Amino acid sequence: MSHPAVLETERYVAMLHAGDHTGHDMAHLDRVRRLAMHLAEGEAVDGVVLMLAALLHDVEDEKLGREAGLVARHLDTLALDPDRRAHVLTIIGETSFSKQTDPSTRESAILQDADRLDAIGAIGIARTFQFAGSRGSSLYGENDPTSAVAHFDAKLLRLADGMHTERARQIARERHAFMLTFLDRFEAEWTGQDI
C-alpha cells in the first residue's frame, strides 16, 4: 500500500531503527507488517491504521531506551484524521506483551498476533540470542533468569496459546513446535547427551 502516511512512516522508522542490533530493526518491522496484513486478509479492518501501528509499535519500546511521545509527535506530522491517529496510538499501547493488555479492536488483536509470531519460531530464536548478546546476557545458566534460554520459559513458550486469530494460531503451532525441538537439541548439546 502506498498511502502517503505509510510511506512517510517507513522513512521515519528506517532512520530511527538504523543500526539496531537488538532484533527490533527495520527487518522486524517489515515482517510484523507483512504478518499483520496476512492475518487481516478478509477482515473488516483499517489497513492504513494497521500498517502505521505495525511500523511504529517499537518506537517507544522501554527496553530500547526511547523517550515517550515520539509516536504522537510523528503522527502529528502526518495528514491523518483524529480518529485514525487515536486508533494507531491505542493499538500500539495494547501491543506490548509485558503490559498483558486485551485488544480492544480487531486491528489491535491482529498486531498483537503479528508481533508475537515474530518472537517465536526460527526468527524468534535468532532474535532472542541477538537481544541477549546486545545486552551482555549469558547464553544459558541454570539459575540465571536473564539468560537467553531463560527467556523461552519466561515469555516465548507462552505466546502460542494467546493468539487471537485463527490464522495466527495455525502459524504459532508450527513455530512453537520448532522452538521445543530447538530447546531439546540445545539441552542435549549443552549437557553432552548427544555425544
Beta strands, then each sheet from edge to edge (+ up, - down):
end
